[in-house]
Amino acid sequence: MSSHAAAADSVPVPSEAGARRRPQRHRRLLRHVLNLDDFERLVRRRLPRAVYGYVSGGAESGAAYRNNRDVFANWHLVTRILRDVSRRDQSVTLFGHRYASPFAIAPMGASAVVGYDADNRMAEAARDANIPFVLSANSITPMEEIGRTNPHSWFAAYQQPDARNIREMCERVAAAGLRVFVLTVDVPVGSNRENNIRSGYTMPLRLTPRLAMDGVLHPRWSAATAARTLLRRGIPSISNIEPRDHPTIFSRKLSAVTGHAAFSWQQAELIRRHWQGPFVLKGILSREDARIARDAGADGIVVSNHGGRQLDTAASPMEVLAGIKAEAGGMTVLADSGFRRGTDILKGLALGADAVLVGRPFLFAAALAGADGVAHAIRLLAREVDVDLALLGLTGLGEVSPDIMIARQPAGPPSQPPDGRG
């Protein structure tokens, strides 16, 4: 269950402290990054077309991906004035831990292919800033490493349905020290990623002449990420998809990294019985599924359309969030897909989220400037939340409610003078 903490300093202290501890090797580059979208703009030319396309694209025509951003314009904010906002607090308690800000780094597969050691660098920055980091099962960084880097990390699983696999995966996650088990539930089969085919990205990876030329044309990525990863890890493996078997990125076992079509509520309840910590289901868009998750003993849910990467034209979490909150009972309600600004986060909280997950911008930040880039991204977003609270006349997240917003009125036909003349 989530609760909001009492007032503290205006900008989260852990973020600033982490920044002071870490040498700012990328200070000059990061001066030009003023918001989360700037990371993508700066890193796009540095990444091979296949790698950039894998991160940035959505399913099929990309309608869900675009709607995830456009939907925030459906609500306008209503400010209050003269309310003494000199002391502001954006901390939030999730699953018994007080975090500095109401946002987390979302699970993203193959992150260390995009930026060198990106999973560890994101986990490190999240640790220093005291926000959650969620490791994807579709990663080449073993969860045991992440547990040492950031003991408060969460794990997002693509789980096989057999009982032994479930038990052994729960045991492995617990032994690694990760504190929250997040089951990804919206990927029973692989989605139609036409953009990956067009850009040359495949899983398993195939070293085609086109892909090789892509690497040659991007020597910075080839040297700083691909070569360093090979030297450190050898041929990378998908380290966390199974309890014990770790297929390489070239293995034919990886026709796609997805969940399993046979997985059902029965297996989710089995995870609940084996896993002793907080248990979260990620990928909820239905009120009824939220009710079933609550009755099955889930501690939390993530309202998500997977960043527009699974079912195209799926509803945005913002369009269903209020209804799902009404069914959630005591569960923690998180949301992802399209959050980029402080105002986006506050709108999500106003509709019922306890916190939100942000994905692509943090991965682009890691690819651009490692842990420095991620720390800078966290500070930018935390500062936006802080300023937005003040401008709304609020001092903390406990004051965020639907009253801070009005729904945008649909545009009607153009008005005409009574006599029909313009």
Secondary structure, 3 states (H helix, E strand, C coil): CEEECCCCCCCCHHHHHHHHHCCCCCHHHHCCCCCHHHHHHHHHHHCCHHHHHHHHCCCCCCHHHHHHHHHHHHEEECCCCCCCCCCCECCEEECCEEECCCEEECCCCCHHHHCCCHHHHHHHHHHHHCCCEEEECCCCCCHHHHHHHCCCCEEEECCCCCHHHHHHHHHHHHHHCCCEEEEECCCCCCCCCHHHHHHCCCCCCCCCHHHHHHHHCCHHHHHHHHHHHHHHHCCCECCCCCCCCCCECCCCCCCCCCCCCCCCHHHHHHHHHHCCCCEEEEEECCHHHHHHHHHCCCCEEEECCHHHCCCCCCCCHHHHHHHHHHHCCCCEEEECCCCCCHHHHHHHHHCCCCEEEECHHHHHHHHHHHHHHHHHHHHHHHHHHHHHHHHHCCCEHHHCCHHHEEECCCCCCCCCCCCCCC
